[in-house]
Amino acid sequence: MVYFDHAATSPISELALEAYVEVSRNHYGNPESTHAYGRDADHYLQKARTGILSLLGLEKTHDLVFTSGATEANNLAIGSVIDLYRKRGHEAICSPYEHPSVLVTLRRKEEEGAIKLLYPRDEKGAISPKDIEPLLSKETLLCVAMGVNNETGALTDVSGIAALLKSYPKCLYLMDFTQGMGKMRLALNEVPLITFSSHKFGGPKGVGGLIYRKNLVLRAVFGGGEQEKGLRPGTVDVASCYASYVALKEKYGRLDENAAKVERIRQYIIEELREESTQIHLNSPLNGSPYILNFSLTKKKAAVVAEALSGEGFYVGTVSACSSKNAKYSYVLKEMGLDLDEAANSLRLSFDSSNALEEAEAFLKAFKRIIKEVKDRG
Ligand code: PMP
């Protein structure tokens, strides 16, 4: 079995699983309880929070609210900024390549008349400061641009955008870091709102968070109790939060080594695919995240090829796991200027440091054969 779909989700790491079991079994108190068991659970919760912030170098400047993942965190960030900071302006700038948890939420706010959305245009797969600059005005209250695109691995110049926005202090920058956290080092101090999901870096599913600059006021999506400073009501899953910290720490211990390993795998596949240049069109930028490789099939149906690969134990992504059962084509690839046929027939290989070069060799062997066997889409 070869699993090349880590951008959809990764298995929980052994260390994170052990931490999860240990906290669930022995530190199961409710962190809101005032007795010793509550205090004990709270200790693990705070350790998870400060641990994650410290790994990112944000312990002095930022705070973290745990959520069910990046989807909820993006909703919390967008809802808070638009509902609480609207007096600052009524325009939001958003990269057209964002995850649906950003795009759908912002479009809903636009439909409600709360904001006007502006999309910087380019065909590179990631917006840059120079794409944003002409759209900025005293009306801009929010700018959203993800760190790493989940379909192509295209990288955003996060520091450049943060530097540009310094001249627009009323505008807050939300950076979805879901595909970069635990995979790359970024200077995040100047980014006021950062979101992540733990299952993308070896933590459990159903947990993630919003990291926010300390002076920001936020408002909970749900009504309820005072957990997480009132920002995320509901009993906190301390074991998952703590296991997230353990998983991230493990990744930070080998960040460069891991990146170098997956880059070798990615480069090897790119070179081998060049031989098939009439059959594929590379969608990932060569200088993008080493963890993601996306290409379109010029003649075959991607869903058929993916199914044939799956039948032989090779698991790769088509369109985006969040929507691939319904989506007919990738809006990200369409925005990048691909025609609908190419945008509907892409494959995404996404790696983890647990993958080996031999797996890439086995994959290529199967892929090259299958691509000959499958009939043209006509
Ligand atoms: N943002 C990005 C960039 C993602 O890749 C994902 C997951 N595909 C999400 C947000 C949402 O994460 P979750 O489904 O864990 O909430």
Boltz pocket constraint, residues with backbone or C-beta under 6 A from the ligand:
constraints:
  - pocket:
      binder: B
      contacts: [[A, 7], [A, 8], [A, 68], [A, 69], [A, 70], [A, 71], [A, 72], [A, 99], [A, 101], [A, 146], [A, 148], [A, 149], [A, 150], [A, 176], [A, 178], [A, 179], [A, 197], [A, 206], [A, 207], [A, 208], [A, 322]]
      max_distance: 6.0
